[in-house]
Amino acid sequence: MSSVVQLIRASALADAPYAYAATAPTGSRLIFLAGACPLNDDGTTAAPGDYAAQAARCVETLKAALDVAGATLTDVISTRVLVASSAQADLVTAWDVIHAAFGAHDVPSTLLGVTVLGYDHQLVEIEAIAAVAAD
C-alpha cells in the first residue's frame, strides 16, 4: 500500500536533504508517536557514548512503534531529532544515520542539540508524526 503522505519541495529555498513540508489528505488517520529512545529490551540505554549506534537503535524503536500502529517509515509526515550535544558534528552523526534509514522518503525534519535527555547515557531521541489512510 502506498503512503498518503505527500512531500513538498521548495525550489525557491536552499537545497536541503529533506522536504520542506508534507501533507496528508483530509480524513487521514494521524499517528503521534512518543519519542523513540535507544533502549535495549531490558530497558537499559544502548551503546552509551555512541551517537550513530544510538540513532540506529532509535530508528529500530521508531519502526516497531509504527508497525504496531499500522504504519511504516514512508508514512511519517514529520520528525524532530533530539541530540544531547552542543557539538554540530555529533548532531550530524546522528542525522546521517536517521536520514539514511528514511531513504528517498526525506521527511520534513528538525534537528536539535539539547542539554540532556531522559534516560541515563541517552544521546539521541526521535519524535515523529505519521499519517495513514483512514480505516
C-alpha positions as CSV (number, residue, x, y, z in Angstrom):
1,M,0.0,0.0,0.0
2,S,1.4,3.4,-0.9
3,S,1.7,6.2,1.6
4,V,-0.9,9.0,1.8
5,V,1.9,11.4,2.8
6,Q,2.9,13.9,0.1
7,L,6.3,15.5,0.5
8,I,6.5,19.1,-0.7
9,R,9.7,20.6,-2.3
10,A,10.6,24.3,-2.1
11,S,12.8,25.1,-5.0
12,A,12.9,28.8,-4.0
13,L,14.6,27.8,-0.7
14,A,18.1,26.5,-0.1
15,D,18.7,22.9,-1.2
16,A,18.2,20.7,1.9
17,P,18.4,16.9,2.5
18,Y,14.7,16.9,3.4
19,A,11.4,18.1,2.1
20,Y,10.3,21.5,3.5
21,A,6.8,20.4,4.1
22,A,4.4,17.4,3.9
23,T,0.7,17.0,3.7
24,A,-1.8,14.2,4.0
25,P,-5.4,14.2,2.6
26,T,-8.4,15.1,4.7
27,G,-9.6,12.2,6.7
28,S,-6.2,10.6,7.1
29,R,-5.6,9.0,10.5
30,L,-2.7,10.8,12.2
31,I,-0.4,8.8,14.5
32,F,1.5,10.8,17.1
33,L,4.5,8.8,18.4
34,A,6.3,9.1,21.7
35,G,10.0,9.9,21.3
36,A,11.8,6.8,20.1
37,C,14.6,6.2,22.5
38,P,17.7,4.0,22.2
39,L,16.7,1.4,24.8
40,N,17.5,-2.2,24.8
41,D,14.8,-4.8,25.5
42,D,15.8,-4.8,29.2
43,G,15.3,-1.0,29.5
44,T,19.0,-0.1,29.6
45,T,20.3,2.5,27.2
46,A,22.0,1.0,24.1
47,A,25.5,2.0,23.1
48,P,26.5,4.6,25.7
49,G,28.7,7.3,24.2
50,D,27.9,6.3,20.5
51,Y,25.7,8.8,18.7
52,A,25.5,6.7,15.5
53,A,24.6,3.4,17.3
54,Q,22.0,5.2,19.4
55,A,20.5,6.8,16.4
56,A,20.2,3.4,14.7
57,R,18.6,1.9,17.8
58,C,16.1,4.9,17.8
59,V,15.2,4.1,14.2
60,E,14.6,0.4,15.2
61,T,12.3,1.6,18.1
62,L,10.5,4.0,15.8
63,K,9.9,1.3,13.2
64,A,8.5,-1.0,15.8
65,A,6.1,1.6,17.2
66,L,5.0,2.5,13.7
67,D,4.4,-1.2,12.9
68,V,2.1,-1.6,15.9
69,A,0.2,1.5,14.8
70,G,-0.2,0.1,11.2
71,A,2.4,2.4,9.6
72,T,5.9,2.4,8.2
73,L,8.7,5.0,7.8
74,T,7.1,6.1,4.5
75,D,4.0,7.1,6.4
76,V,6.0,9.6,8.6
77,I,5.0,13.2,7.9
78,S,7.3,15.0,10.3
79,T,10.2,14.2,12.6
80,R,12.1,16.0,15.4
81,V,15.6,14.6,16.2
82,L,17.0,15.5,19.6
83,V,20.7,15.0,20.2
84,A,22.3,15.6,23.6
85,S,25.3,17.6,22.5
86,S,26.3,21.2,21.6
87,A,28.8,19.9,19.0
88,Q,27.4,20.1,15.5
89,A,29.4,17.1,14.4
90,D,27.5,14.9,17.0
91,L,24.2,16.2,15.6
92,V,25.3,15.4,12.0
93,T,26.5,11.9,13.0
94,A,23.0,11.1,14.4
95,W,21.2,12.8,11.5
96,D,23.2,10.9,8.9
97,V,22.1,7.5,10.3
98,I,18.4,8.6,10.6
99,H,18.4,10.3,7.2
100,A,19.8,7.1,5.6
101,A,17.1,5.0,7.3
102,F,14.4,7.1,5.7
103,G,16.0,6.8,2.2
104,A,14.1,8.5,-0.5
105,H,11.3,9.5,1.9
106,D,13.2,12.6,3.0
107,V,10.5,13.7,5.5
108,P,10.5,17.3,6.9
109,S,12.7,17.2,10.0
110,T,14.0,19.4,12.7
111,L,17.4,18.6,14.2
112,L,18.1,20.0,17.7
113,G,21.0,19.9,20.1
114,V,19.7,19.7,23.7
115,T,21.3,19.6,27.1
116,V,20.1,16.3,28.4
117,L,17.6,13.5,27.5
118,G,15.5,11.4,29.9
119,Y,17.4,8.2,30.2
120,D,20.9,7.6,31.7
121,H,23.5,7.8,28.9
122,Q,20.9,8.7,26.3
123,L,22.2,10.8,23.4
124,V,19.5,10.6,20.7
125,E,15.7,10.6,20.5
126,I,13.4,10.8,17.5
127,E,9.9,12.2,17.7
128,A,7.6,11.6,14.8
129,I,4.1,12.1,13.4
130,A,2.7,9.7,10.7
131,A,-0.4,9.7,8.6
132,V,-2.2,6.7,7.1
133,A,-5.4,6.2,5.2
134,A,-8.4,6.2,7.4
135,D,-9.9,2.8,8.0
